[in-house]
Amino acid sequence: MENKNYNDVFTRPVIKVGRAVNLFAVLTCMLPAIMLYIKFGAFPGVANILKGWGLVLSAYLIVAIVEAVSYFPVLGLPGTYMSFIAGNIGNMRVPCSAIAQEALGTQPGTKKAELVSTLGIAGSVVTNIIVVTIAAFGGQALMSIFPPSVLEAFTYVGPAIFGAVFGMNAVKDLKLGLLSLVLGLFMLLVLQWSSFAIMIPVNVFTCVIVAVLLYKRKNK
């Protein structure tokens, strides 16, 4: 009964609103092109549109699938809808969600973890808006006075965030953490793969399969 109430009160409304908002965002992305056509009659032609769409699809289709699959266990259902609208998923929403769950000691995959993730991501969105607004007005002035060494340090922010999140989760299961690290280094240094669109799904699904096998072995 508790699960039924949770689904009726929370999950189903989230799916309904999340779908509507995401579809609306897709439509609004087309508004600039529609306005250019209405105002100036600019139209590249169907062939060019399909060609451009095909190029974008070939570049980002795998990313769209990988991100949705690999981030969902951390973000949860509401967090996934919110994150794909707000953006900055890997370097902002996932760390905030993971840290919020870690701070409250929630069990990953539970309804409590999903609620905590939602609140953490919502807080990150509000904070992000405030920081971006301040940066839009004063960021350029600050960047102009920073020395080159400080500006160069910003290039390491993304790896630092991913490293911190990896370390936070790896200590929960050292075997899987070590497997993920070794597998990533093997693909990068030995196989010399440079595409994260390939490396991430290989690493994620390999760790998932090994985790399932270890779980079944432990239960036996």
N, C-alpha and C positions, 0 to 999 in steps of 0.2 A: 504494500500500500504506500509505503514511504517513497519507493522508487517511482510509482505511478504519479504521486503528487508532485514530485520533483520534475518529472518529464512534462506534466501538464502545466505547471506554474512557471517553469523556467526554460526547459530545453526547447519545447515546441515554439513558444514566443520568440526565443532567440533565433531559431532557424527561420521563422517567418520574417522577422525584421532584418536579420542578417542577409538573407537572400535579396530582399527588396532594396536594401541600402547598397549592396555590392552591384546589383544590376543597374541601379540608378547612377552609381559612380561610373560604370562602363559607358552609359549613355552620355553623361556629362563630358566625358573625355572626347566625345565626337563633336561637341558644340563648336569649338573653334573652327574646325573644318566646315561644318554646316554654315556658320556665319560668313566665312570667306566665300562660300558658294553663293549664298543669298545676296551678300553685299556686292561682291565683285565678279561673280560668275566664274570663279576659279574652280576648275574641275580637271584633275589629272587624267581622267579616263579610267575605265573599268580595268583594263589590262595592267596599267601601272599600279592601281590600288591592290589588285590581286598579287602582283609581283612583290610589292612592299610588304603586304600581309604575309606572304610566304617566307620572306627573309626574316621577318620578326618571329614567325612561328618556328622556323628552323633553329633560331638562336635561343628562344626562351621557352619552348614547349617543355623540354626536359627539366628546366629550372622550376617551372610552375608545378610540375608533378613532384619533383624532389622536395621542394620547400614545403608544400602542403603535407606530404607524408612524413617528413623528418621532423618538422616543427610541431605537428599536431599533438603528439604525446605530452609536450611541455605546455603548449598554449591552451589546450582544451578547445571545446567547440566555440564558446563565445569569444575567447581570445583569438582564435583563428580568423573569425569574421572581422574583429576589430583591427587586428594586425595587418591584414591585407588591404584594409582601407587606409590606415595611418601610415604604413610603410616602415622603413628602417627595422625590418623584422629581425634579421640576424644580429645586428649590433645594438638594438634597443629593446624590442619587445620580448624576445626570448630571454635575455639576461634578467630583465625586470621580473618576468614571470617566474623564472627559476629561483631568483633570490627571494622573492616574496614567499614562495612555497618552502624554501629552505628556512627562512626566518621563523615561520610558524610551525615547522616540523610536520607538514602534511605528507601523506603517502601519495606518490605519483599515480595518476590514473583514477583517483577517487573523486567523488563529487565535491568534497571539501577542497581538494587541490584545484579543481576547476573554478570554484568560486574565488579562491585566493588568487589564482592566476588572472581572472577577470579584473579583480580590483587592482592588482599590480600593474596590469597593462593600461587600465583606465588612468591610473595615476601617472604613468609614464607619458601618456598622450597629453594630459594637461600640462605636465612639466615641460614636455617637448615644445608645446605651443608657446609657453612663456619664454623659454630659452631662445627659441627661434625668432620670436618677435624682438627680443632684446638684441640678439645678434644681427638682425636685419638692420637695425638702426645704429648700433654701436660696434658691430663686429669688425667692419672694415677698418675703422679707426684703430681698434686694438691690434688687428693683424699687421697693420703698417708699422707699429712700434715694437713688435716682437722680433727678437734676433732670429737669424736663419735656423739656428739649432733648435729653437722652440717650434718653429713651423715644421721642421722635419720630423719632430717627435709626433706630430698629429698623424703621420702615416702609420704609426704603430698602434693607434688606438683600437682599431678593429681586431687585429691579432691578439692584443692584450685582453680584450673583452672575451673573445672566444676561448683563450687560454684559461681565464679565470673560471668561466662556466664549465669548461672541460674538467678542470681540477676539482671543482666543487662536486661534480657528479661522479668523477672517477673514484674518489675515496669511498663512495658508497658500495662500489663493487670493483675491487682492484684488478680482478681477472679481466673483466670486460674493458676497464679503462686501459690496461696494458695492451690488450688486443687491439683496441681502437688506435692507440698511439703507434704501435708497431706496424699495423696495417697501413696507416696513413704515411708513415715514413717510408715504407716499402714501395708504395705506389709513387711517392714523390721522388725518392732518391734512386731506387733500383729500376723501376719501370719508366721513370721520368715522365709521368703523367702530369700535365699542367692544368687540365680542365677540372675545375671543381664540380662541374655538372656531372662528371663521371665519378670522381673520387668520393664525393659525399654519398651518393646512393649506394655505391659498393661498400663503403665503410658502415653506413647505417644498417643496411639489410644484412650484412655479414654479422654484425653485433647482435641484431635481433634474432637471427637464426641460432647463433651460438647461445644466446641467453635462454631461448626456448628449450634447446637441447639440455643445457645445464639444469634448468628448472625441472624438466621431466626426469632427469637422472637423479636429482636430489630427492624427488618425491618417491622414486622407486626404492 
